[in-house]
């Protein structure tokens, strides 16, 4: 989803391995209670986002 406010990003605690699909990361983040998540950076980490 798109937030009108700033987004704070937090590494997923449940996602394991290299993040190749945003949908997999998004599912992990939603399980942790975040509204969304996607793969970020050179190291392809799963980052969960929430409004700040």
ZIKA-V776158 format. One record per pair of residues at least 12 apart in sequence whose ideal C-beta (glycine too) atoms are under 6 Angstrom apart, sorted by the first residue. I is the first residue (numbers start at 1). J is the second residue. If there is no record, write none. Layout:
I:J + I:J
This chain:
1:35 + 1:36 + 3:51 + 5:51 + 6:52 + 7:49 + 8:50 + 8:52 + 9:47 + 9:49 + 10:48 + 11:45 + 12:28 + 12:29 + 12:46 + 12:48 + 14:28 + 14:32 + 15:28 + 15:46 + 18:44 + 19:39 + 19:44 + 19:45 + 19:46 + 22:38 + 22:39 + 25:37 + 25:38 + 25:39 + 25:46 + 29:48 + 34:48 + 34:50 + 35:50 + 36:49
